[in-house]
């Protein structure tokens, strides 16, 4: 369904609801003293709430009818995957950049958190491909990983973790304390999926070991390093967030010009990694089914 329809933008979306809940809490709690404590309590409360409510809903549906619960699971999985929409957005960045630098900057601003108004054409392409690699983990592999571990309630709880990270886990004056706990929870939740993503992408292991830690995040460097190794390019470097400059180490050495062909290669890698992850899930389910049969 995700491959065919992409993100259902015109339908009510749980991630939008998550964002509104976070914004509501942040507006009222992110001030005064004990900001780290308040932000941590809010993050934990929202994650537990999402897991608990979705578990109760699924338990209730299972009591009504197995097939209704199965439909619920399918809808949740569909909403929690963002592979196709991200690929579409990255393609649009490259197409916009072919028309003009200003259009490219405006388009990439839709998918990155950094300031884009002063980016060069090369930096726009780099930002798009870095995001494509990072969000392969956040938007596809990690949700499927937590689906395998904790079912659809775990998948939804992970999406709340990821939404918290994308909204309040910034190293700026406003969010440094308030989003600290949310950032650490996201680090834990993505630890295995990020490394699994790098393996599924087929990156060069020696390159990943050398450069994956050249990132502010303990996880995002792994899929980015995997893609940089395949494309033989360089990611990272200084970026501006909310008016503040952050100097990030480089991932890779070859600062060559990125092209549309690189984007097409990256898209193919993403799709292959998705297929492999689904194959792993199917294998896991077959093993469980076999054990239940014997």
Secondary structure as UniProt FT lines:
FT   HELIX           2..5
FT   TURN            9..10
FT   HELIX           14..29
FT   HELIX           35..64
FT   HELIX           66..80
FT   HELIX           83..99
FT   HELIX           101..108
FT   TURN            109..111
FT   TURN            117..118
FT   HELIX           121..136
FT   HELIX           137..141
FT   HELIX           142..168
FT   TURN            173..179
FT   HELIX           180..201
FT   HELIX           205..211
FT   TURN            212..213
FT   TURN            218..219
FT   HELIX           220..231
FT   STRAND          235..236
FT   STRAND          239..241
FT   TURN            242..243
FT   STRAND          244..246
FT   STRAND          250..251
FT   HELIX           260..293
//
